Structure formats: structure tokens, C-alpha cells
Amino acid sequence: MHKGLLFTLVGLVLALPTFAQQPETPFNATTLRDALKRPPYGEKAEALAKSIRALFKNPDTLRVGTLLPAHENNGTLDLVFLVDAPNVTEPPKLVMETKAPEFTLEQLGETSLYYATTTQPDGFAIRYHFEVGGKRSPTRQTEVYLTHPDSVEQMGVPKGTVTKMPVWNSKVFDGTHRDWWVYVPAQYKADTPVCLMVFQDGGGYVGFTSKVFDNLIAKGDMPVTIGVFINPGNFADNRSNRSFEYDTLSDQYVRMLQEEILPEVEKTYKLRHDANSRAIAGASSGGICAFTAAWERPNEFGKVLSWVGSFTGIAARLNAKGQLIQPGGNNYPVLIRKTPKKNIRVFLQDGENDLDNEHGSWPLANHEMARSLAHEGYDYKFVMGNGFHSFEHGRAILPDSLRWLWRDYKP
């Protein structure tokens, strides 16, 4: 290996807190992957292994095995697995616990350092562990995707404003208070009513979603749209009311929107009131909440975006005799089939490694939702990846999801 490359590696920085902070060029999976394309031997291998070890504050991080943060590199994702296995009789193993490519760890020269590198075209969701010296490391998981170009701030694109609103004290959900935000695009004109999109768990969306809105509105890929981002309610003692608000199959949440939040927004901004101009979105329990709002008021919300939606039995309640006294979200596939079709457009996203617990199977529930929507002829799209119960995949495809939801929009 060229001496210049070794010098660069010594001065690199890893972004994880377990790594020593160096003041030079950032160190990432691409840098190391490139260094390992033609791994050195002999003294050069020892020097490279020493340089890599020097980057870790805690040597145990390498002893149990680690995955460097994924790094985007010309439209692909680079990943590097590392493990230091001194005094072992058998080479260490990297074991995939979910459906994924199998990786064989390679030894760096004759050192005790082993590695595996991979380049993925768009995204990666894995659960894995290392086996070193007869010991198994804890199971870990990672889910990463390429950043969509429309998810980042772009030069020359007019930027909307995000305003944190005063804490809202609800009467519909009596005794609760909640934070909320309003995004207003730069193209908004005070004399023209515009479209609306509401997000549950709003604090988790507002930062990155506003950039997507800026870019898509500027391109004409979605109409001029005000975004309302609402957190679930909390009581005075900080108990969360999230599951009750989101998972319950009733019109209570959409009534809060209609009777409280949206009238407050309209004190300042003009909104369109036709369902075709209104969308609602959320993830997990926020996803089923979005669907419920449109299901209960299809004349108010005509578009639904759900990520890893909890169409399961979270809200279901049984009496002492085991009889169902309150339905859960798992009832929706049947309700969709047995209820006259409603004018709702639905985008569903989930991952094959999503939750499977006492409330149900999230992947199965979303498959059933998609099949019921298809059976009844709904305008829907279902994207199933291999991810976990997270925002990551939904966030990665948000620009294209919004394009699909707002396609052919006409006021």
C-alpha cells in the first residue's frame, strides 16, 4: 500500500462516538473499502491494521465486531464490517439473521483483523451478529438508504417557512396538550386557498419533510400545499395519549382536526376544503390514524400516506369471557371489503422485517390491507421492502410517494 494512503488513514475521523476524533479528512466506509480492495500483506498489512485499531477509543468495539456507518458513494452505499479476533483457533464469522447476502470475513494479511465489504445499490436492512472464539456478539440491526436528491436543500429553490405554534390544549381529547408546527410554502398567496397535508407525530417529520415540499412544489410535482405537523397529546402528568388517539377506530381524532386545529390554521391561511386537495400521513400508529381519519371523513381527506402502518390489534379489547368488545386495526381489511367503496387514494409502505408480536404481524396486516384495497378497486400503491419498524424506508421514498399521491392533481 502506498505510504500516502497509510498516512491518510491515521488522520481520519469516524463519526461514531466510540471512535477517536481526529482533525483531518473524514474517515468513512468508502475510504476503508477502497483501501481494502487490494489488501496488503506482511508489514504493510500490520501497519494498516494498527492504523485502523488506532481509530477506536475502546478496543472492545472491534473485539465484538462493528459495522462502520454506511457511506454514499456515487449513487451506491458502501458498508464495511470489522472484527478483531486475536488468539482464536477458527476464523470469526459474520452471521445474517435476516434475508440478506451472506458475507465471508477476510483476514487482513496475517493480522488478527478481519473485514467484509459490500456496495449496495439503494438500501440495506439487516439483522446480524458476529461469532468470535466460540462467543456470539449481541444481535444488531441496521437500516440505511440512499438520500433522495429531492430530500435535501437545493440551490435556487424557494424555501417555505416552518412556524412552531403555541401549545394546543384540546377539548376533543380533554386534558391533553400537544406541540404542533405549520409549514407554509414560499409560493403561498394570501388570496388563494391552497392544499393541505397533515402529519401525525409531526415533530419527527417537520424538519425533513419541509425540504421535500420545497423541492416538489418548485418543480410542479405537487401543488402549493400547507403542511400541518401535530404531535400526539400528553396529559399534565406527561402520560402520552398517543395510542388512544391514533389506534382507536373512531372519528375522534379527525374531529379534533376539523373542530380545533384546522380552524386555528385558517385564522391565518386559506385552505381548500375539497377532499382531493387534502392529504394525511403518519407512521406506525400514526399511519393507521391517517387512514382512519380519511375512512371516517372521506369528504375531508382524500389522500393517505402510511409508513409501517399499525393495522393490527393494538386497540382491540376483550371482556372477561374473551369476547371482542372493541375492534382493532386488524378489522380494516374486512371493513374495506364489506363497506361501499370510498373515494380515497392510499399509499402503503412496510418492510418484511417489521414487527410481529401479541398485537399481530405488521407485514401480514399491510399485505392484507393492500389485497383488500385491490379487491375493491381502490386507487392504491403498496411498497414492501425488507426493513424494520422504522421511518427509514418511508423517508427515503417520500418524494416519490408524494409525487404518486398528488399525481394528476387538478383543483
Steps between C-alpha positions, in 0.01 A plus 500: 500500500620850420643682804277800424189291546624367833567855616145598399347211693684597818353849488143404417186570702219258580162656575397244762561592866700182559771624267779745576449841346774605260528844338573389144297365204176318600536123521213295362407163358597605148853600604563173677328290233728655238805432719394135530436440130860382471580405859871515585703222658793477737617819665261713295204297623621540859530875448150526355350290781679717758364814331146365508523395867633842592172654387300328774486640852392164641674188365200291606302664219714309252517187714122448483480621141362818348345641186627838386235760418382452142641754257342621178735474205390596148147367535581192709547418867834371629511292820794345686481240778804470731594263781827448688543134594840432667587155633215311333526152351228558241434806284218721631162493327252768398151350518194654334179441697275651233478444129813664364818419309736277698841649568825316560747683721844537345821516703713809460837343418607290799359745755211426735280751317221366275273693269217477247400773257191547286350753266120518486312673218232681701423370848592245763309357798668221695505333840831330575754384757866395516633169632853536637692238695189299579315807628207667332471878499164667570260517207503835323307649215550781255280655236639758259395638163637741245394860552250603235618816319163663569546446873785749533508876472561610141646826378257736338189331643269736691487397864184487703477596866437275800333655804472329836151578622396563861432181695149378421267402784233274356136476596428201277775311687425673825795564730768454232747747359719464192771670297438575135656678203379658177700501175408768245656477152666805348244491217205555735284801412269640765205532259516140366386192697761221485529127563559345841700206631488394866770289668461308825806485730574830332818586687669200339406608148509877479875545451555275201151518349515877456803460270314242289198730477725790390653294219184331372289815509772688309504227234123489473497136615253585777271799545565792731430329833500610861632233737363457851720288728337391827640305793275266699352637818647473848325544833623735772688213666681430166302184426474457124159471336655387173367146472147599600495784246666310218402133531132537590256446215282810541449850363638669811840589357365636174248701701788660687648599165171633365379675813823624656826490305394591146277791603801635688714468186231675296513804724819582309504294179243405239451126444307308239217288641449237228631151590708483181709790635560348844743224601591346834806297596669312781717207600420199718198594713511836323452309173179330610387832647541662158296224337232522768465876452440454126280193555278692742500823298569418132336831410776676698814296423538325166866396519679278755871430547584222747845376599523169692133552586373325815198329342512252786314430823661765722163657582309170521345425842345179634270453796546239772331241278747561219241677287606793283357823641717750310637444149858556396663602175510137391129542417571736213562239227151359564340843531654609170350198324154532656454878488405691186814633336617839624681755285841467668844468341738297723879454502623222731862425589630220719796264545515122517694528827239720667351404839335169583366495856189449713313765299564332167737490206560841343617362162203263481259776604630735231483225239139439600423871476649511152307193384172640632561836335580321174191279526274803536667694222656776709768727356789374711871420492683258729879505538639209703870507579702288742533763773404510866247706696658833419460822301810426291350342187197729499722804535724381214206472261303802627554715187375225269215414738380860492532512123276195478244634748473839328531379142242637257384748765249752374333750736 
